[in-house]
Amino acid sequence: MAVPKSKTSKQRKAKRRSSVWRLDAPNLSVCPKCGALRRAHTVCKACGTYNGRDVLKLEEGKKKKK
């Protein structure tokens, strides 16, 4: 069985693990109706549409504009 010759330091261990824990930013796409950025396969928060249909009813005062 392989046995380490010396103890792995905290710094060396952290360097090795650092890239594993990094999160990727979510991919954003442009809403075809209002042009706002939104996540793929989700309802647009600005206009409330998904797949060409109105899904959420937003009040006129609360609608976000680009």
HUJOVEN-V45069 format. One record per residue. N is the residue number from 1. RES is the residue in one small letter. SS is DSSP state (helix for helix, strand for strand, loop for the rest). NEAR is the number of other C-alpha atoms within 8 Angstrom. Layout:
BEGIN
N_RES_SS_NEAR / N_RES_SS_NEAR
END
This chain:
BEGIN
1_m_loop_2 / 2_a_loop_3 / 3_v_loop_4 / 4_p_loop_5 / 5_k_loop_4 / 6_s_loop_4 / 7_k_loop_5 / 8_t_loop_6 / 9_s_loop_6 / 10_k_helix_6 / 11_q_helix_6 / 12_r_helix_8 / 13_k_helix_9 / 14_a_helix_8 / 15_k_helix_8 / 16_r_helix_7 / 17_r_helix_8 / 18_s_loop_8 / 19_s_loop_7 / 20_v_loop_5 / 21_w_loop_6 / 22_r_loop_6 / 23_l_loop_4 / 24_d_loop_4 / 25_a_loop_4 / 26_p_loop_5 / 27_n_loop_6 / 28_l_strand_8 / 29_s_strand_8 / 30_v_strand_8 / 31_c_loop_10 / 32_p_loop_5 / 33_k_loop_7 / 34_c_loop_9 / 35_g_loop_8 / 36_a_loop_9 / 37_l_strand_8 / 38_r_strand_12 / 39_r_strand_10 / 40_a_loop_7 / 41_h_loop_5 / 42_t_loop_7 / 43_v_loop_9 / 44_c_loop_12 / 45_k_loop_7 / 46_a_loop_9 / 47_c_loop_11 / 48_g_loop_12 / 49_t_strand_13 / 50_y_strand_11 / 51_n_loop_4 / 52_g_loop_6 / 53_r_strand_6 / 54_d_strand_8 / 55_v_loop_8 / 56_l_loop_7 / 57_k_loop_6 / 58_l_loop_8 / 59_e_loop_6 / 60_e_loop_5 / 61_g_loop_4 / 62_k_loop_6 / 63_k_loop_9 / 64_k_loop_6 / 65_k_loop_5 / 66_k_loop_5
END
